[in-house]
Amino acid sequence: MRTLLFIATLCLFLSGCAMQPRDVQAVWMQSGAPPADLPAPAGFAVSPSQAYSTVWDSRRLSLKHVWHIYADSRYYYVHDIFLGDSPGWALALGVRVDGQTGKIAKR
């Protein structure tokens, strides 16, 4: 019975992470750092390049993997795509960078 409950919970979690949140947009979906002239989303003071550099300097993600950047209305989500890539995974597992201050935000 516990195994069945675990499997059902895992399926719900994974399906929730696979769904695209409504207000999340892809900002950078290529390998390597975004260019310095890539514009910030509306309302952000920090560029995607600055957010990427903040995470790079913090060493919170593997430097050997590819990172993608997503954004909602307040934060960037820098996400290591090694285990999968979607806006849901980025929200759940990505490093959150404040779009106004450029600092890594605690969860």
N, C-alpha and C positions, 0 to 999 in steps of 0.2 A: 504494500500500500504506500509506504514512504517513497519507494522508487517511482511509482506512478505520479505521485504528487510532485516530486522533484522534476520529473520530465515535463509535466504540464506547466510548472512554474518557469522552467527553462525556456520552453517554447513561447510562452507569453512574453518573457523578457526579450528574447531574440527577435520576435516579430515586432515588438515595440521599438527596438533599436533600428530595425530595418525601415520603419516608416519614416517619411520625411517630415520633420517638424515644419509647421506653417511659416514661421518667420525666419528661418535659417537659409542663408544663401551661400553658394560656393564663391570663394574669393580667389583662391589660387589652387589649381588642380594639376600642376606640372611638377616635374622633378626639379630639385634645386630651389634656391631662394627666389622670391619674386623680385622683379626689377624695382629699383628705387622710385621710379616714376609711376608705378601702378597706383591709381587713386584709391583713397580710403572710401569705404561705404559712407553714405549720407549720415551725418551726425557724429562721425568718428574724427578725432584729432590725430590719431596715430595711424601711420600707413601700414599696409600689410607687410612691407619689408621690415619696418621697425618691430612689429610683433614677432615676426619670424626670428629676427636677430635676438630679441629678448629671450625666446625659448632656446635658441642655439647657445647663448651665453650661460643659461641656467643648467644646461645638460640634463634636462628632465626627460628628454626623449632620446632614443638611440640615434647617434649621428650617422649610422650606417644605412638607415632606412629613408624612404621617401615620406615627406610630410605634405599634407594638404591643409589649406586654411579655409575655414567657414566662419560666418559671422551672423549674429542675430542683431537685435537693436542696440546692444550694449557691449558685447564681448566678441573677440576673435576666439576661435577654437582651433589651435594648431594640433593636428592629429597625425599620428604615425599610422600609415595605412597598411602596415605589415599584416595585421590580423583582419583587415577588412576596411572598407571605406564607404561611408554614407554619412549624411548629416546627423543621423541618430547616434551613430558610433562616435562621431566627433563631439557631440554634446555630452555623451556619457563618459568618454575616456580622454578627450583632448585636453591639452593644457589651455586654460582660460586666461586670456590677456585682456585687460580693460582697454576699451577703445578710446578712452579719454586720457588716461594716465600712462598707458604702455606697460604697466606693472602686471605681474602674474597675480591673478586673483585666486584666493582660496575658495575651495568648494564647500 
